[in-house]
Amino acid sequence: MRSFSATFFTPQDREGQPVQVSPWTNELEIRLLQQSAGVIRWDVKRILPLEDTTVPIYLKYNQVDTLSYLKFEDKAILDELSSMQAYKHVIHTSNRWMKWIAGIVIGVVLLVSIAAVSLYFLAPKLIEKIADSLPVETEVQIGDKLFEQTKNEFTFNEEKSKIAQQFFDSLRFESRYPIRVHVVKSNDLNAFAMPGGHIVVYDSIIRTMKSSSELAGLLAHEFSHIHKHHSTRTLIQMSGTYGLLSLLVGDVSGIASLIVLNANELLNMSYSRAFEQEADREGVKLLVKRGVDPEGMVLLLKQLKAAETTTVPQFLSTHPLTDARIADVKREIKQLTFTPQNIAQLDSLFVVLK
């Protein structure tokens, strides 16, 4: 039986580790290379249908509402799986996905024939619909491309990044994305989110905080941008008609290439006021659900508002810090019932991170 190299991801291991994968008749054998004799077996029936057959190829496995991923760089894995009867549901469903794409293409042809002004008015709704229906793997792929193209702009603090990741994981937000938190060195007060799971936090903004609830509020806000597809929708909008049509016809590589060519221009991308307010409100709900004081979000906004006179560089998550936004968060808090829970772990991680 042929084996394939892959990278294995779980909710607990978002960095991934190298594995050797062997397809068997009724199961997929995953042999961990970094652990002695470590073997994981996937029941074929629990492997989810492929939604995208472009490299890298992502196989998803659903077990008790937990998703694990295998990332393959070799497209030969598709030929191997398609030759085995037990895996037909994995490969054939992708054909139905392509039929769905084909239907969208017909709509695109009609849209292209309409005057440009009509596309201008239709684009926002199209962008929302497409972003909300994109496979998780596609958003992750786009976000990874953008992260690779822009990471040289920053100096990463690896030690603080690990602590910030532990802090986020301790919040236990339910996520379909592999969230990865990075702390970078900068004197500017900022943070931003990328499609598919990257959150970058400037260390200076952490230094201004006085409590763990403020950091929880910041991460809840940025996580909400990802969860609500704000990053993806804004990116598609900035990519113009070409980016919109690329995703409509399933050409992920097209918009990915556009990201590579225009990475520096994307440093100036910002969210709309509506997206920022939605991320604030969703963030507050997440804090309340996890028993973290939502007033931390208010304190964070007040801290940032006090620094409005300074030059804050725009990136994927530029914040319009207004009194109206702070008032909006306060109204949201009043509508919710907050029951405090033990956040000793968050407090201890915050002290170390400071």
Order of alpha helices (4+ residues) and beta strands (2+ residues): beta-beta-beta-beta-beta-beta-alpha-alpha-alpha-alpha-alpha-beta-beta-beta-alpha-alpha-alpha-alpha-alpha-alpha-alpha-alpha
